Amino acid sequence: MSDSIKLNYQINDEDFTRAGEASGDVKKRLRQMGCSPEVIRKVAIAMYEGEINMVIHADGGEINVEITPEDITMVLKDKGPGIPDIEKAMQAGYSTAPDNVRALGFGAGMGLPNMKKYSDEMHIDTVIGEGTTVTMKVYQ
Amino acid sequence: MTVKEIAEKCAFKILNSAESADAKEVRSVYCCDLLSIAMSRMSEEAAWVTVMSNMNTLAVASLTDVSCVILAEGVAVEDNMLAKAKEQEIALFSTDLPVFEAAMMIGKALGM
């Protein structure tokens, strides 16, 4: 793994049936590259939660992933409504997911908390009415 | 105990099986329908008992490397879910038992 690998995924709006394909693809690649199971698990969970958040709250968006020998960086960018109160959104159990999404098994209010828990670094840039960019890093 | 042995012992209905999935070891049993909680808590090689029957269930099963998924309470399964389970080689079973009873049966089979 001398060079870095860059991956780009477009996340469709309202497509819950396909959510997980991007994180599944990254997981498969990390496995092929021989990354540790713990790193793979952290990346897969953090990225899947991010993917789901983009579909639920922002009509989709774009994910860029960079894999280097040192770490995996995931940048999830959407043009959604933004997060009015990040502190509140980070609280376990707090959710603004609508009922149709809860019926699918989401809305536990664990999305952002899981993203923070499973990444080694997380940064949220959000502007109301413009969108949110979440950057997560998992160390190799 | 392997996935195949658990399914036989508990008389679960097979919705999808694959050679690669049948041979996987089951080391624990886990119950929860909320996907974020399940994803965070489940260990690899768990048998996951849930009533949440949709594509996202399979996405979580695949991402967490659980050994098999058991849909309890006889919940319906859509064709696209079966197709996905087949494509991803995820062992998927069904039972009319409630979640707790299905999990207890697996637990007994595992000697818990």
Interface residues (C-beta under 8 A of the other chain):
Chain A: F16 T17 A19 G20 S23 G24 K27 P37 R41 A44 I45 Y48 E49 I52 L104 G105 F106 G107 A108 G109 M110 G111 N114 K117 Y118
Chain B: D33 L34 L35 S36 I37 M39 S40 E44 M52 N54 M55 N56 T57 A59 V60 S62 L63 T64 D65 N80
